[in-house]
Amino acid sequence: MSDALQLPTLDDERHPLHTLRRELNDLRRQREKIEQLLQDFTEKLYTGFERAVEIAIREGVKGLHKPRRIPHPAGGWRQALQLPIEDWFVIIVPLVGAARPNVRDEARLPNARFKELCGRIALFIGDEPTSESFYDFLIFSDASWFAWGYGWPRMADATASTDFEYLAFELLASFVKDIRTTWRVRRSKGWSEGTTQLQHALDAKKRVYIFGLPGDE
């Protein structure tokens, strides 16, 4: 009768404890690096928008207002940036954590990129809690970034070589050109979401129209 199989002990490198430690340490290093890169990218992006709006206003462009930084519930360095345009606004939010890109988003990334952790910055129209992001930035651990959304030309670049002020001007022009408003439907039987309601009509902070993007029709 053969001897019983001898399993590796804790001091043996073959023990799964060591694999567990290595994997967790590697994940922690990746997440810490991405967090720092996301913080750096976010600050440069926000500064780019602030400068672009300041220049536009100085040059006589009407309809833009000074951006406002809003504390993020996660605390730390995170802040959202509100970009007022006419009587509506875009909110930019750096998301918490690091994850792989979602293949269902149909981002035109090389296949290998879908296996990499990255940070993400999401853009929203207005402040409705249920609104969905319409444009996103992904920041990878090699300091490259990728952005796409609502039919606007997809972009990819390295953070170090990015002119954030020019990027902000491009995005602002695209927001104004491509984001449209449509009156809410007058009434609809059986459901009330998206209809023209008195509570909205008499609320100075609410709008009785919805926002649309290219391709929504």
N, C-alpha and C positions, 0 to 999 in steps of 0.2 A: 504494500500500500504506500503511495507516494506521500511525501511530507506535505503538510498544509502550506498553501501559498503564503509567503511572507510579504505583507504589505509594507511599503516604505514608512519609516518613522518620521517624526516631525523635523528632525535635523537632516533628513535626506532631501536633496533638491527635487527629487521626483514626487514628493508629497504635494498634493493639490493645494495645500496651504500656501506654498511659495508661488504657485501660478495665480492664486487669488490675490496675494499681496502685489505681485507685479502688475496685474491687470488694473487693480484699483489705483495704484500709484500712477500708472500711465494715464488713466482716465482723469485723475485729479490734476495732473500736469497739463493735459490738453485743455481741460475746462478753465484752469487758471490763466493759461495763455490766451485762450479765446476771449475770456472776460476782459483782459487787459486790452486786447486788440479792439473789442467792441466798444469799450470806454473811449479809447483814442479816436476811433472812427466817428462815434456819436458826437463827441465834442467838436471835431472838425466839421462835421455836417451841420451841426447847429450854428456854429460860428459862420459858416458859409451862407446859410439862410439869413442870419441876422445882418450880415454885411450886404448881401444882395438886396434885401428889402430896404435897408438904409440908403443905398445908392439909388435904387429905383425911385424912392420917395423924393430924394434930393433932386433927381432928374425930372421931377414933375409927374411921375406916374400916379394916377389916382386909383383908389380901390384897394390898395395894400395898407396894412397896419403893422405896427411893431410886433414882432413875434414875442411870445410869452413862454417862459420855462415854468413847468408845473412839477412839483415834487411827485416822485413815484412812490407808491405804497411800500415797495421793497426797500426804500431808503438807500443809503450809500450815495454813490455817484449818479445813480439813475434819476433822470428827469424826462418828462415828456415835453415836446415843443409844440405849441399851438401857433399855427400860421393863419391869421385872419385875412380873408380875401373877400372884399365887399361885405355881405352880411352872413357869410358862412366861413368855415375854416377847415383846415387839415390838421390833424394831430399825428405827430410822429412819436412812436413809443419803442424804446429798446426792450426787447423781451428778456425775461429772466431765464437763465440756463443755457445749455448748449445741446444741440440735437442734430441728427442727419436731415438733409433736405428731403421733403416729401415728394416722391415721384408723381403723386397725383396732381401736384401743382403744375406739372408740365414745364418746368423750367428747363431751358435748353442748355443743360450742363453736361460736360463729359460724364460718361457712366461712372467713372471712378469717384467723382465728386459726391455722388449719392451715398457713398460709404464713409464719408468724412463728417466729423462733428463740425458745427459752425454756429456762430451767433446770428441773431436775426433782429432786424429793425422793421417794424410794421407801420404802415401809414393808413389812416382812417379819415373818412369824411364826416365831420360833425362829432358829437359826443354821445350819441345813442349807445347804450351799453351793448346792444346786440348787433351793432354795425360790424361789417366784415372788412378786413384789410383789403385795399385795392392795389397796393404797391409794396414791394418788400426789398430789403437789402439782406444779403447773406454775407457774413464775414468769416473767412476761413483762417485756419491756423498759420498759413504761410503769408498772412497779411494781404491776400487778394480778396476782392469782393465781387459780387454779382448782384445785379438788380433787374427786376422785371415786373410787369403788371399792366393790366388794362390796355394791351395792344401797343403801349409805348415801346419804342425800340429798346431791346434788351441791352444791358451794358455790362461790361466786365473790365476790371482794371486792378492795379495795385494801389493800395492806400497812399504809399509814398509819392506816387507820380500823379495823383488826382488833384485837379484844381477844383476845390470844393465850392468856391464862390461861383465859378462858371457852371458847375453842376447844379447849384441851387437856382441860378437863373434859368437853366434849361427846364428844370422840374416845375418852377413857378409858371413859366410860359405854357408848359404842357397842361398843368392843372387848369389854368384859365381857359385855354383853348378847348380842352377835351372833356372836362367835367361839366355836365349840363343839368339844368333843373327842369322838372316837369310837374305840373299841378297834380296833386293827389286825385284819385278817382272821386267823382262826386258822391256816389254811394254804391254799395254792393251788397246783395242779399246774402245773409248767412255768415258774414265775417266783417270785422271792423278795421282790421289792420290796413293802413295805407289809404283809408278813406278820408274825406274832408269832414273833420269833426269840429264842433263848436269850441271845445276846450282848447284846440290848437288855434282856431281863428281869433280867439280873444286873449291869447297868451303872446305877449310881445317877444318872448324868447323862443317861441316855437315857429316853425314854418309849415305852411300847408302845401309844400311841394317836396318832391323826392329828388334825389341825385341820381344821375345816370352816367354811364361810361361807354366809350366806344365798344360795340359788340353786344351791348345789353338788349338791343331790340330783338 
